[in-house]
Amino acid sequence: MAKRKRRYSPSAGRDVESEMRRYRRGTARSGRGGKVKSRKQAIAIGLSKARKKGKKVPRKAS
């Protein structure tokens, strides 16, 4: 069986992890001081931050 290529880098996963931690603590913010209200939103913010840092993350689905 062929080995599958990684879609996200491990460091991108850590960025998402840290954002999820902030979301659970209630300190995650988005935009101009807006509270992050859902898990999906927190994950999207984490991936966006990873993308900005140049980590291996697939392009946003439009």
N, C-alpha and C positions, 0 to 999 in steps of 0.2 A: 504494500500500500504506500502510495506517495505521501510525503510529508507536506502538510499545508503551510503556506506562507503566512506569516503574522500580518494581521490587518492593522492593528494598533501597536505602537511601541510600548514596552513595559513602563517607560517613564510617563507616557500619556495616560496610562491607567492610574498611575500614582497621582497625577494632576486631578483626575476625576474623583479619585478616592478622597483627596484633601478637600475638594469642593463639597462632596457629599457629607463630610464631617462637619463642615461649616453650616451646611443646610440643616443637619440634625441638631446642631447647637442653637440654631436660629440666628446665626450671624452672617448668613449668605445674603449678599446684596446684588442687585442687577440694575443697570441704568442709573438714573439719578436717585439713588437711595431707596429704590423699590425693593420690597422683600421678595425672596424667591419662594414661591408657593407650592411647587411640585418637585418630585424626584426627577422627572424628565427634564425640567428646567435646569436643575442643578447639574445634571449630567451634561446637558448641552453647553452650559457655561464652562464646565471643566474641560470639555473637548475643544471649545473655542480658545481657551487659554493655552492649551497644549499646541494648537495650530499656530497661534501667534508666536510661540516660542520656537516654532519650526520643527516640532516633533512629528513622528510618522502617524498621521491621522488622515483617513480618507476625506475627500472633499464633501462639503455639505450637500445633502440631497435637496434640490430646489423644488 
